[in-house]
Amino acid sequence: MGLILTGRIDRQDLTWAPMQEQNRDELVALAVGAGDPGVYAMALEACGAYSTPQGGTCQQLSVSAWARLDPDNAMPWMLMAGKAQARNDTAAATQYFERAAEAKKIDSYYESLFAWSESELPNDVSALGRWYLTTQSLGVAATLVPPFAPAMRYCSGTALEDDQIRERCATVAELMVSSGTTVLEYAMGVSLGARTGWSPARVSELTEQLDAWMQVSMLDEETETGMEWSCAAVEQNNAQMRRRVQAGELRALREEVENSGKTVSELAQEQRAWRERTRLKTKNEN
């Protein structure tokens, strides 16, 4: 916070990098001692536990321990099912994914770092200081990729040709769409639902909702003209992120759609038009 409080923020400071080993080890120690499922999930991500063998202090962690801490969360059970599937242990994969299908929520705790950081900010922090911390915490979170690829392994390829597997995967897709906490979880749920046989009409409706949310979360002209650090943009972003912490990302986005004065279809069309403009611009630049 020193650079913020003294007003000395340079462009090179507005970047982020993967978590350093010392910070990761401190996070592992906190996860082991605190018994908090969100901290534990973040430590697992920092250790690369979903894609690479764990070494050092990371050996103290396991996905099964996360599942014991968080038994009503589908995410750790999906991960365990994916790992079992990868080692051709069909019985274990089925057992774990059945637990996922019985879960009452799904949460990767992807945005928890920002929520924890935001709650510790002093009341008199400047708007720029608040937004600087936001970009830093979200940047760190961006390096901790949510583990959807290994979690979805059970529902991939020809596995969905099995009626029972397809039914379990469809149940989890419903959970992700109805009870997910982030846009990413919702989007993955729509994708999975489409693969399990949801009707084209339903997939189209859910995708339109997703596009509308993406549109209201943008900064419009200021983002496109490189003014994302202007006073107006900083204030707007701070307000959006405070509301996200208070209500959750999806509820906050639903409120923004309702307050926009536009229909879901109108906002979705604007988002698709923006993506097309961006695609053409990138194509012309290349």
Secondary structure, 3 states (H helix, E strand, C coil): CHHHHHCCCCHHHCCCCCCCHHHHHHHHHHHHHHCCHHHHHHHHHHCCCCCCCCCHHHHHCCHHHHHHHCCCEHHHHHHHHHHHHHCCCHHHHHHHHHHHHHCCEECCCCCHHHHHHHHCCCCCCCHHHHHHHHHHHHHHHHHCCCCHHHHCHHHCHHHHHCHHHHHHHHHHHHHHHHHECCHHHHHHHHHHHHHCCCCHHHHHHHHHHHHHHHHHCCCCHHHHCCCCCCHHHHHHHHHHHHHHHHHCHHHHHHHHHHHCCCCHHHHHHHHHHHHHHHHHHHHHHC
